[in-house]
Amino acid sequence: MTTYNYTAKDKNGYTLNGSLDVSSESEAADALHKKELTIISIEQAKDKASKAGVKAKDQKVKLDDLVIFTRQLATMIDSGIPLVHALGILSEQVENPSLKGVVVSVRQDIEAGMSFCDALAKHPKVFSDLFINMARAGESSGMLDDILDRLASYLEKSAALSRKISSSLVYPAVVVSMAFIITAVLLLKVVPTFKGIFDVLGGQLPVPTQILIFMSDVFRKYFLFLVIFIAGLVFLFRKYIATERGRYNFDRAQLKAPVLGELFRKLSVAKFSRTFSTLVKSGVSVLNALDIVSKTSGNKVVEEAVVSCSKAVRDGESIAAPLLRSGVFPPMVCRMISVGEQTGKLENMLTKIADFYDEQVDSATSALTSMIEPLVIAFLGIVVGGIVISLFLPVFKISQLIAQ
């Protein structure tokens, strides 16, 4: 079989680009004619191009690009444009090459008779279980535009929350990195220069200066080994958290961390409530929704709690009781879910929980940033200031001796 790349137009004049695995160019032309496409060009794909295409297809797509795609697709379908034509228009507008190839592939699969959700399921690195199951619910209910619009809103809120967390940690990370870089430069370059001066002058150095020079000598002598050691620790740590048990222990440690633990817990509750609410509102059954939420939780401890809840619900229990037993979800959240179950307004109660915890995450992030900034600045001042003072203590001593 040989891969042929083609460019063709459909009945509505939309340009299509794709590839076919066939035995000959004439067979590719016959396959395109059967699809009632007007052929513009057919070329045999080169091996390098083919490999590059596979590589691009396997790449993940940024959440912001997926949000824009989902919102535009929902708008087009709501305007009465058929799904296939809407995907054709978007395939020409999408700028991300990976997403562009996926959209073209999804359209081709739909034209070949596949359902929309099944076509999406062929690209698990781009479309999550949440996306696929909501698309399935939209197709079966005939409300695909409404479901996609709801999904786009969910993705937008998730993206905004992620950006908020990331942006709040950028400043402390930059300052701490600068502190380590400045300290390394001082120990590797500046302190040895002063040491040479002190050796020429002679005399007894103050204790802080002796300690600083000792640290500089050790740091210079074992700098390469220190870098290799730190890189090894990072490598082993990443290997450890890649295991099932390692990831669970790491996620549990996150939730129990002194300051950040409460923030991570609130973030997990907000994500659980928002995802669960969106799925239930879209017509996905509670059991399927719980299975999807567990896979998209991003935290192994939360995932195990939701999986246990799903098993308990299958055995006839309520949703709130097993969540409360897990110890992961706050009692207030479990009581609100219980009220939602009893009143038949579970999705509305989950939305209120998600909104409340989104605000809590926002407040906690702002408070954390306000607390970290002075601590980081104090750390930087103590470290760099301590080094500078230790270096100039002998100079002060010499000045005093000269004055006498």
URMO-V522413 format. One line per field, one symbol per residue. psi: psi as a letter, one per 30 degrees, with the letter a starting at -180 (. if undefined). Layout:
# URMO-V522413
psi->???
This chain:
# URMO-V522413
psi->kkkkklklkaeggkkkkalkjleleeeeeeeeefghkjkekkkkkleeeeeeeeeeefklkkeeeeeeeeeeeeeeeffgkleeeeeeeefffkejeeeeeeeeeeeeeeffgkleeeeeffiffekleeeeeeeeeeeffgheeeeeeeeeeeeeeeeeeeeeeeeffeeeeeeeeeeeeeeeeeeeeeeeeeeeeeeeealklleeeeeeeeeeeeeeegeeeeeeeeeeeeeeeeeeffleeeeeeeeeeefgkeefeeeeeeeeeeeeeeeeeeeeeggkleeeeeeeeefgegkeeeeeeeeeeeeeefgglleeeeeefffekkeeeeeeeeeeeefgheeeeeeeeeeefeeeeeeeeeeeeeeeeeeeeeeeeeeeeeeeeeefeeeeeeeeeee.
